[in-house]
Amino acid sequence: MYEFHTNKPWYFEMQYKNAKAFVIPFIEKHFKVGENIHVLEVGCAEGGVLKAFLDKGCTGVGVELEDGRLQLAETFLADELAAGTVVLINKNIYDPTFETAFRNKFDLIVLKDVIEHIPNQEKIIQEFKKFLKPGGNIFFGFPPWQMPFGGHQQLCKSFLSKVPYFHLLPMGIYKRILSYFNEHVPAFVEIKETGISTTRFERIVKETGYEIKRNTYFLLNPIYKYKFGLNPIEQFGFLKAIPPIRDFFTTCVYYLIALKEN
């Protein structure tokens, strides 16, 4: 496992810098991020991504199910909490009280490296309609399932952390390999079960009544600049034009979607 996965201050700073340098500029090619923009981040973790939006003058709500990570966010965002520019919540957005509190409240919903961990993605993308203001947008950034490390095997504690594509093996073989090397099998099986391709994501967007406002496929994920010192590279045109194979060579995708206008 790489150090940045366990060094939480470093991880927070990395996510902050990536959001500031790449995520927000991607969004701002469609609409301005700043004052009077209310942001919901689903799966905010330690708050690094949300911090970048708050620094632009937005107000925000961060939702995180892992209590330990939310406690770290409370530490890292202590000044913003004291100023009242952010609220951090340990709650499932399907909770009826969440809808009561935040229905039609947000100009922007952000999911950075989150949608690939959520089961029944059709349901949650449909659910987001309840929280968007008219004209609101949703940002998704995620690694396509078929990409070299789409199984998040970089989190493995054994040499498997360096083995690309082995998450694409049949489930039975995959589980046996993980077990043999004493990895936490349920966690990686869950990722295998929820991993999402760009083709499937785009189908869900269409079927749930949204449209894609912007999208970018990356050969080299922008976050690699902070993880490995590698500058981002957008996917080559001929590859991104071939859905059956593009995900095998695309390490990250950014999408901005909105409800389809009548």
DRENPA-3360 file (N, C-alpha, C; in nm, 2 decimals, always signed):
BEGIN
1 = MYEFHTNK = +0.08/-0.12/+0.00/+0.00/+0.00/+0.00/+0.09/+0.12/+0.00 ~ +0.05/+0.22/-0.08/+0.13/+0.35/-0.09/+0.11/+0.43/+0.04 ~ +0.21/+0.51/+0.07/+0.20/+0.59/+0.20/+0.09/+0.69/+0.20 ~ +0.06/+0.74/+0.08/-0.05/+0.85/+0.08/-0.19/+0.79/+0.12 ~ -0.20/+0.66/+0.12/-0.33/+0.61/+0.16/-0.35/+0.60/+0.31 ~ -0.23/+0.60/+0.38/-0.24/+0.60/+0.53/-0.20/+0.73/+0.60 ~ -0.13/+0.81/+0.53/-0.09/+0.94/+0.58/-0.20/+1.04/+0.55 ~ -0.29/+1.06/+0.64/-0.42/+1.13/+0.61/-0.39/+1.28/+0.59;
9 = PWYFEMQY = -0.31/+1.35/+0.66/-0.28/+1.49/+0.62/-0.23/+1.50/+0.48 ~ -0.14/+1.41/+0.44/-0.09/+1.42/+0.30/-0.20/+1.39/+0.20 ~ -0.29/+1.29/+0.24/-0.40/+1.25/+0.15/-0.49/+1.37/+0.13 ~ -0.52/+1.44/+0.25/-0.61/+1.56/+0.24/-0.55/+1.66/+0.15 ~ -0.42/+1.69/+0.17/-0.36/+1.80/+0.09/-0.36/+1.76/-0.06 ~ -0.34/+1.63/-0.09/-0.34/+1.59/-0.23/-0.47/+1.60/-0.29 ~ -0.58/+1.57/-0.22/-0.71/+1.58/-0.27/-0.75/+1.73/-0.29 ~ -0.70/+1.81/-0.20/-0.73/+1.95/-0.21/-0.66/+2.01/-0.33;
17 = KNAKAFVI = -0.53/+1.98/-0.35/-0.46/+2.04/-0.47/-0.52/+1.99/-0.60 ~ -0.56/+1.86/-0.60/-0.62/+1.81/-0.73/-0.75/+1.87/-0.76 ~ -0.83/+1.89/-0.66/-0.96/+1.96/-0.68/-0.94/+2.10/-0.73 ~ -0.85/+2.17/-0.67/-0.82/+2.31/-0.70/-0.77/+2.32/-0.84 ~ -0.67/+2.24/-0.88/-0.61/+2.25/-1.01/-0.68/+2.19/-1.12 ~ -0.76/+2.08/-1.10/-0.82/+2.01/-1.21/-0.98/+2.00/-1.20 ~ -1.03/+1.96/-1.09/-1.18/+1.94/-1.08/-1.25/+2.07/-1.10 ~ -1.22/+2.17/-1.02/-1.29/+2.30/-1.03/-1.27/+2.37/-1.17;
25 = PFIEKHFK = -1.15/+2.37/-1.23/-1.14/+2.42/-1.36/-1.22/+2.35/-1.47 ~ -1.23/+2.22/-1.45/-1.32/+2.14/-1.54/-1.47/+2.18/-1.53 ~ -1.51/+2.20/-1.40/-1.65/+2.24/-1.38/-1.67/+2.39/-1.43 ~ -1.57/+2.47/-1.41/-1.59/+2.61/-1.45/-1.59/+2.64/-1.60 ~ -1.56/+2.54/-1.68/-1.58/+2.55/-1.82/-1.73/+2.55/-1.86 ~ -1.81/+2.51/-1.76/-1.96/+2.51/-1.78/-2.03/+2.62/-1.70 ~ -1.99/+2.63/-1.57/-2.05/+2.74/-1.49/-1.95/+2.78/-1.38 ~ -1.97/+2.90/-1.33/-1.88/+2.96/-1.23/-1.90/+2.91/-1.09;
33 = VGENIHVL = -1.78/+2.87/-1.03/-1.78/+2.82/-0.90/-1.74/+2.93/-0.81 ~ -1.82/+2.97/-0.71/-1.78/+3.08/-0.62/-1.89/+3.11/-0.52 ~ -1.90/+3.24/-0.48/-2.00/+3.28/-0.39/-2.14/+3.25/-0.44 ~ -2.23/+3.22/-0.34/-2.37/+3.18/-0.37/-2.39/+3.05/-0.43 ~ -2.28/+2.97/-0.44/-2.29/+2.83/-0.49/-2.28/+2.74/-0.37 ~ -2.39/+2.66/-0.35/-2.40/+2.57/-0.24/-2.37/+2.43/-0.29 ~ -2.27/+2.36/-0.23/-2.21/+2.24/-0.28/-2.24/+2.12/-0.18 ~ -2.28/+2.01/-0.23/-2.29/+1.89/-0.15/-2.19/+1.79/-0.20;
41 = EVGCAEGG = -2.10/+1.75/-0.11/-2.01/+1.64/-0.15/-2.05/+1.51/-0.08 ~ -2.08/+1.41/-0.16/-2.12/+1.28/-0.12/-1.99/+1.19/-0.11 ~ -1.96/+1.14/+0.01/-1.84/+1.07/+0.04/-1.72/+1.16/+0.05 ~ -1.74/+1.26/+0.14/-1.64/+1.37/+0.15/-1.51/+1.32/+0.21 ~ -1.51/+1.21/+0.27/-1.38/+1.16/+0.34/-1.33/+1.26/+0.43 ~ -1.20/+1.29/+0.42/-1.13/+1.39/+0.51/-1.16/+1.53/+0.47 ~ -1.23/+1.56/+0.36/-1.27/+1.69/+0.33/-1.17/+1.77/+0.24 ~ -1.07/+1.71/+0.18/-0.98/+1.78/+0.09/-1.05/+1.84/-0.03;
49 = VLKAFLDK = -1.13/+1.76/-0.10/-1.20/+1.81/-0.22/-1.29/+1.93/-0.18 ~ -1.37/+1.91/-0.07/-1.46/+2.01/-0.03/-1.39/+2.14/+0.01 ~ -1.27/+2.13/+0.07/-1.20/+2.25/+0.11/-1.17/+2.34/-0.01 ~ -1.14/+2.28/-0.13/-1.11/+2.36/-0.25/-1.23/+2.44/-0.29 ~ -1.35/+2.39/-0.28/-1.47/+2.46/-0.31/-1.49/+2.57/-0.21 ~ -1.47/+2.54/-0.08/-1.49/+2.65/+0.02/-1.40/+2.76/+0.00 ~ -1.27/+2.73/-0.04/-1.18/+2.84/-0.06/-1.21/+2.93/-0.18 ~ -1.30/+2.88/-0.27/-1.35/+2.96/-0.38/-1.47/+3.05/-0.34;
57 = GCTGVGVE = -1.51/+3.04/-0.21/-1.63/+3.12/-0.17/-1.76/+3.04/-0.16 ~ -1.76/+2.91/-0.19/-1.88/+2.83/-0.18/-1.91/+2.80/-0.04 ~ -2.04/+2.77/-0.01/-2.08/+2.70/+0.11/-2.10/+2.56/+0.08 ~ -2.08/+2.47/+0.18/-2.09/+2.33/+0.15/-2.15/+2.24/+0.26 ~ -2.19/+2.12/+0.22/-2.23/+2.01/+0.31/-2.15/+1.89/+0.27 ~ -2.08/+1.83/+0.36/-2.01/+1.71/+0.34/-2.07/+1.59/+0.41 ~ -2.10/+1.48/+0.33/-2.16/+1.36/+0.39/-2.07/+1.25/+0.38 ~ -2.05/+1.18/+0.49/-1.95/+1.07/+0.50/-2.00/+0.96/+0.59;
65 = LEDGRLQL = -2.00/+0.84/+0.55/-2.05/+0.73/+0.63/-1.95/+0.68/+0.73 ~ -1.82/+0.69/+0.70/-1.71/+0.64/+0.79/-1.69/+0.75/+0.89 ~ -1.72/+0.72/+1.01/-1.71/+0.81/+1.12/-1.57/+0.86/+1.15 ~ -1.47/+0.77/+1.14/-1.33/+0.81/+1.16/-1.29/+0.91/+1.06 ~ -1.33/+0.90/+0.93/-1.29/+0.99/+0.83/-1.36/+1.13/+0.85 ~ -1.48/+1.12/+0.89/-1.55/+1.25/+0.92/-1.49/+1.32/+1.04 ~ -1.44/+1.25/+1.14/-1.37/+1.32/+1.25/-1.25/+1.39/+1.20 ~ -1.17/+1.32/+1.11/-1.06/+1.39/+1.05/-1.10/+1.52/+0.97;
73 = AETFLADE = -1.21/+1.51/+0.90/-1.26/+1.62/+0.82/-1.29/+1.74/+0.92 ~ -1.35/+1.70/+1.03/-1.38/+1.81/+1.13/-1.25/+1.88/+1.18 ~ -1.14/+1.80/+1.19/-1.02/+1.86/+1.23/-0.96/+1.95/+1.12 ~ -0.96/+1.89/+1.00/-0.89/+1.97/+0.88/-0.98/+2.09/+0.84 ~ -1.11/+2.08/+0.87/-1.20/+2.20/+0.83/-1.25/+2.27/+0.95 ~ -1.17/+2.27/+1.06/-1.21/+2.34/+1.18/-1.24/+2.48/+1.16 ~ -1.16/+2.56/+1.09/-1.19/+2.70/+1.07/-1.32/+2.72/+0.99 ~ -1.34/+2.64/+0.89/-1.46/+2.65/+0.81/-1.59/+2.62/+0.89;
81 = LAAGTVVL = -1.57/+2.52/+0.97/-1.69/+2.48/+1.06/-1.72/+2.59/+1.16 ~ -1.61/+2.65/+1.21/-1.63/+2.77/+1.31/-1.70/+2.89/+1.24 ~ -1.66/+2.91/+1.11/-1.72/+3.02/+1.03/-1.86/+2.99/+0.98 ~ -1.90/+2.87/+0.99/-2.03/+2.83/+0.94/-2.05/+2.82/+0.79 ~ -1.93/+2.80/+0.72/-1.94/+2.78/+0.58/-1.96/+2.64/+0.53 ~ -1.94/+2.55/+0.63/-1.96/+2.40/+0.59/-2.03/+2.33/+0.71 ~ -2.10/+2.23/+0.67/-2.17/+2.14/+0.76/-2.12/+1.99/+0.73 ~ -2.08/+1.92/+0.83/-2.03/+1.78/+0.80/-2.13/+1.68/+0.87;
89 = INKNIYDP = -2.17/+1.58/+0.80/-2.28/+1.49/+0.84/-2.24/+1.35/+0.83 ~ -2.26/+1.27/+0.93/-2.24/+1.13/+0.93/-2.38/+1.06/+0.91 ~ -2.42/+1.06/+0.78/-2.56/+1.01/+0.76/-2.57/+0.96/+0.61 ~ -2.66/+0.86/+0.59/-2.69/+0.82/+0.46/-2.79/+0.92/+0.39 ~ -2.76/+0.95/+0.26/-2.85/+1.05/+0.20/-2.99/+0.99/+0.17 ~ -3.01/+0.86/+0.18/-3.14/+0.80/+0.17/-3.22/+0.82/+0.30 ~ -3.16/+0.87/+0.41/-3.23/+0.90/+0.53/-3.33/+1.00/+0.51 ~ -3.46/+0.98/+0.54/-3.57/+1.08/+0.52/-3.54/+1.22/+0.58;
97 = TFETAFRN = -3.47/+1.22/+0.69/-3.43/+1.35/+0.75/-3.34/+1.43/+0.67 ~ -3.25/+1.36/+0.59/-3.16/+1.43/+0.50/-3.24/+1.50/+0.39 ~ -3.33/+1.43/+0.33/-3.41/+1.50/+0.23/-3.49/+1.61/+0.29 ~ -3.55/+1.60/+0.41/-3.62/+1.71/+0.47/-3.54/+1.83/+0.48 ~ -3.41/+1.81/+0.52/-3.32/+1.92/+0.55/-3.27/+1.99/+0.42 ~ -3.25/+1.91/+0.32/-3.17/+1.96/+0.21/-3.24/+1.95/+0.07 ~ -3.36/+1.93/+0.07/-3.43/+1.92/-0.06/-3.42/+2.05/-0.14 ~ -3.38/+2.04/-0.27/-3.37/+2.15/-0.36/-3.27/+2.26/-0.31;
105 = KFDLIVLK = -3.16/+2.22/-0.24/-3.07/+2.31/-0.18/-2.94/+2.33/-0.25 ~ -2.90/+2.25/-0.35/-2.77/+2.25/-0.40/-2.75/+2.29/-0.54 ~ -2.66/+2.38/-0.57/-2.62/+2.41/-0.71/-2.53/+2.31/-0.77 ~ -2.46/+2.24/-0.68/-2.36/+2.14/-0.73/-2.35/+2.02/-0.64 ~ -2.35/+1.90/-0.69/-2.33/+1.78/-0.61/-2.20/+1.72/-0.66 ~ -2.11/+1.68/-0.57/-1.98/+1.63/-0.61/-1.96/+1.49/-0.56 ~ -1.91/+1.40/-0.65/-1.87/+1.26/-0.61/-1.74/+1.24/-0.68 ~ -1.63/+1.24/-0.60/-1.50/+1.22/-0.65/-1.45/+1.09/-0.59;
113 = DVIEHIPN = -1.43/+0.99/-0.68/-1.38/+0.86/-0.65/-1.48/+0.79/-0.55 ~ -1.61/+0.81/-0.58/-1.71/+0.76/-0.49/-1.81/+0.67/-0.56 ~ -1.86/+0.70/-0.68/-1.97/+0.63/-0.74/-1.93/+0.48/-0.76 ~ -1.81/+0.45/-0.78/-1.76/+0.32/-0.81/-1.77/+0.23/-0.68 ~ -1.80/+0.29/-0.57/-1.82/+0.22/-0.44/-1.96/+0.20/-0.40 ~ -2.05/+0.26/-0.48/-2.19/+0.26/-0.44/-2.27/+0.16/-0.51 ~ -2.34/+0.07/-0.44/-2.43/-0.03/-0.51/-2.56/+0.04/-0.57 ~ -2.61/-0.02/-0.67/-2.74/+0.04/-0.73/-2.72/+0.18/-0.77;
121 = QEKIIQEF = -2.62/+0.21/-0.86/-2.59/+0.34/-0.90/-2.71/+0.41/-0.96 ~ -2.80/+0.34/-1.03/-2.92/+0.40/-1.09/-3.00/+0.46/-0.98 ~ -3.02/+0.40/-0.87/-3.10/+0.45/-0.76/-3.05/+0.58/-0.71 ~ -2.92/+0.58/-0.68/-2.86/+0.70/-0.61/-2.86/+0.82/-0.71 ~ -2.83/+0.80/-0.84/-2.83/+0.91/-0.93/-2.97/+0.96/-0.95 ~ -3.07/+0.88/-0.95/-3.21/+0.92/-0.95/-3.24/+1.00/-0.82 ~ -3.18/+0.96/-0.71/-3.21/+1.02/-0.58/-3.16/+1.17/-0.57 ~ -3.05/+1.19/-0.65/-2.99/+1.33/-0.64/-3.08/+1.43/-0.70;
129 = KKFLKPGG = -3.18/+1.40/-0.78/-3.27/+1.50/-0.83/-3.34/+1.57/-0.71 ~ -3.36/+1.51/-0.60/-3.43/+1.57/-0.49/-3.35/+1.69/-0.43 ~ -3.22/+1.69/-0.45/-3.14/+1.78/-0.38/-3.09/+1.90/-0.47 ~ -3.10/+1.88/-0.60/-3.06/+1.99/-0.69/-3.15/+2.10/-0.70 ~ -3.10/+2.22/-0.70/-3.17/+2.34/-0.74/-3.20/+2.34/-0.89 ~ -3.30/+2.41/-0.94/-3.32/+2.42/-1.08/-3.19/+2.46/-1.15 ~ -3.15/+2.39/-1.25/-3.03/+2.43/-1.32/-2.90/+2.37/-1.25 ~ -2.92/+2.29/-1.15/-2.81/+2.24/-1.07/-2.73/+2.13/-1.15;
137 = NIFFGFPP = -2.61/+2.11/-1.11/-2.52/+2.01/-1.19/-2.46/+1.91/-1.09 ~ -2.42/+1.80/-1.14/-2.35/+1.69/-1.06/-2.22/+1.66/-1.13 ~ -2.11/+1.66/-1.05/-1.98/+1.62/-1.10/-1.95/+1.48/-1.05 ~ -1.90/+1.40/-1.14/-1.85/+1.27/-1.11/-1.70/+1.25/-1.16 ~ -1.61/+1.20/-1.07/-1.48/+1.17/-1.12/-1.45/+1.03/-1.07 ~ -1.42/+0.93/-1.15/-1.40/+0.80/-1.11/-1.31/+0.72/-1.21 ~ -1.25/+0.61/-1.16/-1.17/+0.52/-1.25/-1.26/+0.42/-1.31 ~ -1.27/+0.41/-1.44/-1.35/+0.30/-1.50/-1.30/+0.16/-1.45;
145 = WQMPFGGH = -1.40/+0.08/-1.44/-1.37/-0.05/-1.38/-1.26/-0.13/-1.45 ~ -1.26/-0.12/-1.58/-1.16/-0.21/-1.66/-1.02/-0.15/-1.66 ~ -1.00/-0.03/-1.61/-0.87/+0.03/-1.61/-0.77/-0.06/-1.53 ~ -0.64/-0.04/-1.55/-0.54/-0.13/-1.49/-0.55/-0.15/-1.34 ~ -0.60/-0.05/-1.27/-0.61/-0.07/-1.12/-0.75/-0.03/-1.08 ~ -0.85/-0.07/-1.16/-0.99/-0.04/-1.14/-1.04/-0.12/-1.02 ~ -0.97/-0.22/-0.97/-1.02/-0.30/-0.85/-0.96/-0.24/-0.72 ~ -0.89/-0.12/-0.74/-0.83/-0.06/-0.62/-0.73/-0.15/-0.55;
153 = QQLCKSFL = -0.67/-0.23/-0.64/-0.57/-0.32/-0.58/-0.44/-0.25/-0.53 ~ -0.43/-0.12/-0.56/-0.32/-0.05/-0.50/-0.33/-0.04/-0.35 ~ -0.45/-0.07/-0.30/-0.47/-0.08/-0.15/-0.43/-0.21/-0.09 ~ -0.39/-0.31/-0.17/-0.35/-0.43/-0.12/-0.22/-0.42/-0.04 ~ -0.20/-0.50/+0.06/-0.08/-0.50/+0.15/+0.03/-0.59/+0.09 ~ +0.00/-0.67/+0.00/+0.10/-0.76/-0.06/+0.14/-0.71/-0.20 ~ +0.22/-0.79/-0.27/+0.27/-0.74/-0.40/+0.16/-0.73/-0.50 ~ +0.04/-0.77/-0.47/-0.08/-0.76/-0.55/-0.11/-0.61/-0.58;
161 = SKVPYFHL = -0.06/-0.52/-0.49/-0.08/-0.38/-0.51/-0.02/-0.33/-0.64 ~ +0.07/-0.40/-0.69/+0.15/-0.36/-0.82/+0.10/-0.44/-0.94 ~ +0.00/-0.52/-0.93/-0.04/-0.61/-1.04/-0.17/-0.55/-1.11 ~ -0.15/-0.50/-1.23/-0.26/-0.45/-1.30/-0.36/-0.56/-1.36 ~ -0.48/-0.52/-1.37/-0.58/-0.60/-1.44/-0.63/-0.73/-1.37 ~ -0.56/-0.77/-1.26/-0.60/-0.90/-1.21/-0.74/-0.90/-1.15 ~ -0.79/-0.78/-1.12/-0.93/-0.77/-1.07/-1.04/-0.81/-1.17 ~ -0.99/-0.83/-1.30/-1.08/-0.87/-1.40/-1.10/-1.02/-1.41;
169 = LPMGIYKR = -1.03/-1.09/-1.33/-1.04/-1.24/-1.33/-1.18/-1.27/-1.28 ~ -1.23/-1.39/-1.31/-1.36/-1.44/-1.26/-1.36/-1.43/-1.11 ~ -1.48/-1.41/-1.05/-1.49/-1.38/-0.91/-1.43/-1.49/-0.82 ~ -1.45/-1.61/-0.86/-1.40/-1.72/-0.77/-1.25/-1.73/-0.77 ~ -1.19/-1.71/-0.88/-1.04/-1.71/-0.89/-0.99/-1.58/-0.82 ~ -1.05/-1.47/-0.84/-1.01/-1.34/-0.78/-1.01/-1.36/-0.62 ~ -1.12/-1.41/-0.57/-1.13/-1.43/-0.42/-1.02/-1.52/-0.37 ~ -0.99/-1.63/-0.44/-0.89/-1.72/-0.40/-0.75/-1.66/-0.39;
177 = ILSYFNEH = -0.72/-1.58/-0.49/-0.59/-1.51/-0.50/-0.58/-1.41/-0.38 ~ -0.69/-1.33/-0.36/-0.69/-1.24/-0.25/-0.67/-1.31/-0.11 ~ -0.74/-1.42/-0.10/-0.73/-1.50/+0.03/-0.60/-1.56/+0.05 ~ -0.54/-1.61/-0.06/-0.40/-1.67/-0.05/-0.30/-1.57/+0.00 ~ -0.31/-1.44/-0.04/-0.22/-1.34/+0.00/-0.27/-1.26/+0.12 ~ -0.37/-1.32/+0.19/-0.41/-1.26/+0.32/-0.47/-1.12/+0.30 ~ -0.53/-1.09/+0.19/-0.59/-0.96/+0.17/-0.73/-0.96/+0.23 ~ -0.79/-0.84/+0.25/-0.92/-0.83/+0.31/-1.02/-0.86/+0.20;
185 = VPAFVEIK = -1.06/-0.98/+0.18/-1.14/-1.02/+0.06/-1.27/-0.95/+0.05 ~ -1.36/-0.93/+0.16/-1.49/-0.86/+0.14/-1.47/-0.72/+0.08 ~ -1.37/-0.65/+0.12/-1.36/-0.51/+0.07/-1.33/-0.51/-0.08 ~ -1.25/-0.60/-0.13/-1.21/-0.60/-0.27/-1.33/-0.66/-0.35 ~ -1.40/-0.75/-0.30/-1.51/-0.81/-0.36/-1.62/-0.70/-0.38 ~ -1.64/-0.62/-0.28/-1.74/-0.51/-0.29/-1.71/-0.42/-0.40 ~ -1.58/-0.39/-0.42/-1.54/-0.30/-0.53/-1.56/-0.36/-0.66 ~ -1.53/-0.49/-0.67/-1.56/-0.57/-0.79/-1.71/-0.57/-0.83;
193 = ETGISTTR = -1.79/-0.58/-0.73/-1.93/-0.58/-0.75/-2.00/-0.45/-0.79 ~ -1.93/-0.34/-0.75/-1.99/-0.20/-0.77/-1.91/-0.13/-0.88 ~ -1.80/-0.18/-0.93/-1.72/-0.10/-1.03/-1.81/-0.07/-1.15 ~ -1.78/+0.05/-1.21/-1.87/+0.09/-1.32/-1.78/+0.13/-1.44 ~ -1.83/+0.10/-1.55/-1.77/+0.14/-1.68/-1.82/+0.27/-1.73 ~ -1.75/+0.34/-1.82/-1.80/+0.46/-1.88/-1.93/+0.44/-1.96 ~ -1.94/+0.32/-2.03/-2.06/+0.29/-2.11/-2.18/+0.28/-2.02 ~ -2.16/+0.20/-1.91/-2.27/+0.19/-1.82/-2.31/+0.32/-1.75;
201 = FERIVKET = -2.21/+0.40/-1.71/-2.24/+0.52/-1.65/-2.32/+0.61/-1.75 ~ -2.28/+0.62/-1.87/-2.35/+0.71/-1.96/-2.49/+0.66/-1.99 ~ -2.51/+0.53/-1.99/-2.64/+0.47/-2.01/-2.73/+0.51/-1.89 ~ -2.68/+0.50/-1.77/-2.76/+0.54/-1.65/-2.80/+0.69/-1.65 ~ -2.70/+0.77/-1.69/-2.73/+0.91/-1.71/-2.85/+0.94/-1.80 ~ -2.85/+0.87/-1.91/-2.96/+0.89/-2.01/-3.09/+0.84/-1.96 ~ -3.08/+0.72/-1.90/-3.21/+0.65/-1.85/-3.27/+0.72/-1.73 ~ -3.19/+0.80/-1.65/-3.25/+0.87/-1.54/-3.28/+1.01/-1.56;
209 = GYEIKRNT = -3.28/+1.05/-1.69/-3.33/+1.18/-1.73/-3.23/+1.30/-1.72 ~ -3.10/+1.26/-1.72/-2.99/+1.36/-1.72/-2.93/+1.37/-1.86 ~ -2.85/+1.47/-1.88/-2.76/+1.48/-2.00/-2.62/+1.52/-1.96 ~ -2.53/+1.48/-2.03/-2.39/+1.51/-2.01/-2.35/+1.65/-2.06 ~ -2.31/+1.74/-1.97/-2.27/+1.87/-2.01/-2.12/+1.88/-2.06 ~ -2.04/+1.80/-1.99/-1.90/+1.80/-2.02/-1.84/+1.66/-1.98 ~ -1.75/+1.61/-2.05/-1.68/+1.49/-2.00/-1.53/+1.49/-2.06 ~ -1.44/+1.43/-1.98/-1.30/+1.42/-2.02/-1.25/+1.28/-1.98;
217 = YFLLNPIY = -1.19/+1.21/-2.07/-1.13/+1.08/-2.04/-0.98/+1.11/-2.03 ~ -0.92/+1.05/-1.92/-0.77/+1.07/-1.90/-0.70/+0.94/-1.92 ~ -0.59/+0.95/-2.00/-0.50/+0.84/-2.01/-0.42/+0.83/-1.87 ~ -0.38/+0.95/-1.82/-0.31/+0.96/-1.69/-0.40/+1.05/-1.60 ~ -0.45/+0.99/-1.50/-0.53/+1.06/-1.40/-0.47/+1.18/-1.34 ~ -0.54/+1.30/-1.34/-0.48/+1.42/-1.28/-0.42/+1.40/-1.14 ~ -0.48/+1.31/-1.06/-0.42/+1.29/-0.92/-0.29/+1.23/-0.92 ~ -0.24/+1.17/-1.04/-0.11/+1.11/-1.05/+0.00/+1.22/-1.04;
225 = KYKFGLNP = -0.04/+1.34/-1.06/+0.06/+1.45/-1.05/+0.11/+1.46/-0.91 ~ +0.02/+1.43/-0.81/+0.05/+1.45/-0.67/+0.09/+1.31/-0.61 ~ +0.05/+1.20/-0.67/+0.08/+1.07/-0.62/+0.22/+1.03/-0.67 ~ +0.24/+1.05/-0.80/+0.36/+1.00/-0.86/+0.45/+1.10/-0.94 ~ +0.41/+1.22/-0.94/+0.48/+1.33/-1.02/+0.46/+1.32/-1.17 ~ +0.35/+1.26/-1.21/+0.32/+1.24/-1.35/+0.21/+1.34/-1.39 ~ +0.24/+1.42/-1.49/+0.14/+1.52/-1.54/+0.02/+1.45/-1.61 ~ -0.10/+1.50/-1.59/-0.22/+1.44/-1.66/-0.21/+1.44/-1.81;
233 = IEQFGFLK = -0.26/+1.34/-1.87/-0.27/+1.33/-2.02/-0.41/+1.29/-2.05 ~ -0.48/+1.37/-2.14/-0.61/+1.33/-2.18/-0.60/+1.21/-2.28 ~ -0.71/+1.13/-2.28/-0.71/+1.01/-2.36/-0.70/+1.05/-2.51 ~ -0.63/+0.97/-2.59/-0.63/+0.99/-2.73/-0.76/+0.98/-2.80 ~ -0.79/+1.06/-2.90/-0.92/+1.07/-2.96/-0.97/+0.94/-3.02 ~ -0.87/+0.86/-3.08/-0.92/+0.74/-3.14/-0.95/+0.63/-3.04 ~ -0.89/+0.64/-2.92/-0.92/+0.54/-2.82/-1.05/+0.57/-2.75 ~ -1.07/+0.70/-2.72/-1.20/+0.74/-2.64/-1.32/+0.72/-2.73;
241 = AIPPIRDF = -1.30/+0.71/-2.86/-1.41/+0.69/-2.95/-1.45/+0.55/-2.97 ~ -1.38/+0.46/-2.90/-1.42/+0.31/-2.91/-1.45/+0.26/-2.77 ~ -1.58/+0.27/-2.73/-1.63/+0.24/-2.60/-1.58/+0.10/-2.55 ~ -1.58/-0.01/-2.63/-1.55/-0.14/-2.58/-1.40/-0.15/-2.53 ~ -1.31/-0.06/-2.58/-1.17/-0.08/-2.53/-1.12/+0.04/-2.45 ~ -1.19/+0.16/-2.46/-1.13/+0.28/-2.40/-1.11/+0.27/-2.25 ~ -1.20/+0.19/-2.18/-1.18/+0.19/-2.04/-1.06/+0.11/-1.99 ~ -1.01/+0.02/-2.07/-0.89/-0.06/-2.04/-0.77/+0.03/-2.03;
249 = FTTCVYYL = -0.77/+0.15/-2.10/-0.66/+0.24/-2.10/-0.69/+0.38/-2.05 ~ -0.80/+0.39/-1.98/-0.84/+0.52/-1.93/-0.84/+0.51/-1.78 ~ -0.75/+0.59/-1.71/-0.74/+0.57/-1.57/-0.83/+0.66/-1.49 ~ -0.90/+0.75/-1.55/-0.99/+0.84/-1.48/-1.09/+0.91/-1.58 ~ -1.21/+0.93/-1.54/-1.30/+1.01/-1.62/-1.37/+1.12/-1.53 ~ -1.39/+1.23/-1.59/-1.46/+1.34/-1.53/-1.59/+1.36/-1.61 ~ -1.70/+1.37/-1.54/-1.83/+1.41/-1.60/-1.90/+1.52/-1.53 ~ -1.97/+1.61/-1.60/-2.06/+1.70/-1.54/-2.19/+1.68/-1.61;
257 = IALKEN = -2.29/+1.65/-1.53/-2.42/+1.62/-1.58/-2.53/+1.71/-1.52 ~ -2.64/+1.72/-1.59/-2.75/+1.81/-1.54/-2.88/+1.74/-1.59 ~ -2.99/+1.78/-1.52/-3.12/+1.73/-1.57/-3.15/+1.78/-1.71 ~ -3.20/+1.69/-1.79/-3.23/+1.72/-1.93/-3.34/+1.83/-1.93 ~ -3.32/+1.93/-2.01/-3.42/+2.04/-2.02/-3.53/+1.99/-2.11 ~ -3.65/+2.03/-2.07/-3.77/+1.99/-2.15/-3.78/+2.08/-2.28;
% end
